[in-house]
Amino acid sequence: MAYPDISETLQLLKDLVNIPSPSGNTNEVITYVEKYLNELKVETYRNRKGGLIATIPGKNTSQHRMLTAHVDTLGAIVKEIKPSGRLKLDLIGGFKFNSIEGEYCQIETSSGQKYTGTILMHQTSVHVYKNADKAERNQENMEVRIDEVVKNADDVRKLGIEVGDFVSFDPRVEITKSGFIKSRHLDDKASVAILLQLIKQINNENMTLPYTTHFLISNNEEIGYGGNSNITPETVEYLAVDMGAMGDGQSTDEYTVSICVKDASGPYHYGLRKHLVELAKENGIEFQLDVYPYYGSDASAAIRAGHDIVHGLVGPGIDSSHAFERTHQSSIENTSKLLYHYIQSSMIL
């Protein structure tokens, strides 16, 4: 038995986080994933929301599994072009303005033209603004400084920038010698990389899965409905692969796979959770059980949509979620190992 190659997984992760994909503007990254899977001769199709579904037939075609991870990320959209030539933003996804202060960004116009900029407080200069440290980090005070010669709103519009254009954040991905991966958008591109490597492993080993298994690469999770559709009637188990959230009172760390027992939507399926724990223990996989108090996944979105499924949630532990995130390659490896054994295991029902 050989687990997926961690170096290949990390390279995939780097490629993915470097493709801008805020919710609502994910075609480029979906195309990347689609090309990767097509080169493996894996059957895929896009749903009308723009997500991608890959299907691998199994021995049992009357009972299906679905695993999902999402490529959409946090981001922003141009809300207003200010008289000064700077941009006011409206946020996409659940995060705070303070987490993007000082970040480099990219503005993409509706025609596909791309410009760079920096997200700053209006009152940044301490030589001019006495309250620079006390002003609230909010929509009124934060703005984008565009890296072009623009002196007013008309200059900005001449570039083709308009209200509604998408703004993405520079991921600044770095992999350290000590095995840490620090980057924006590890939520959830780390998990997408893991699933792509898992599919490659299935393909390379000519593995016959016990059940027909679908892999949904969803593209609207950060706004709540990426994985709530395109679930076949035969699907029994639905496993979301997403980040484990770290912080005070949490069990999740950067080195193990996190198995969620409950989030803001309520408890995950008890039987599936126990099955995942048993697989981890049987195969020497390091894990943590945890509760995420302010969290929802594609699996919980599927339950809310009324699907009669067994739902679960696992993923690598991510520090500083929805800000400048970090994990360790051992967490990626433990998550990969658990999924490798899960897709070959028997269903709980």
Salt bridges, closest charged atoms under 4 A:
GLU8 OE1 - LYS200 NZ 2.81
GLU28 OE1 - LYS114 NZ 3.73
GLU34 OE1 - ARG46 NH2 2.76
GLU39 OE2 - LYS35 NZ 2.67
ASP72 OD1 - HIS70 ND1 3.10
GLU80 OE1 - LYS88 NZ 3.43
GLU101 OE1 - ARG137 NE 2.95
GLU103 OE2 - ARG172 NH2 3.11
GLU103 OE2 - ARG184 NE 2.62
ASP133 OD2 - LYS134 NZ 3.56
GLU140 OE2 - LYS88 NZ 3.32
GLU143 OE1 - LYS82 NZ 2.75
GLU143 OE2 - ARG86 NH1 3.09
GLU143 OE2 - HIS122 ND1 3.39
GLU162 OE2 - ARG157 NE 2.75
ASP187 OD1 - HIS70 NE2 3.13
ASP187 OD2 - HIS322 NE2 2.99
GLU221 OE1 - HIS70 NE2 3.05
GLU222 OE2 - HIS70 NE2 3.89
GLU222 OE1 - HIS322 NE2 3.34
GLU237 OE1 - ARG65 NE 2.90
ASP242 OD2 - HIS70 NE2 3.32
GLU254 OE2 - ARG326 NE 2.71
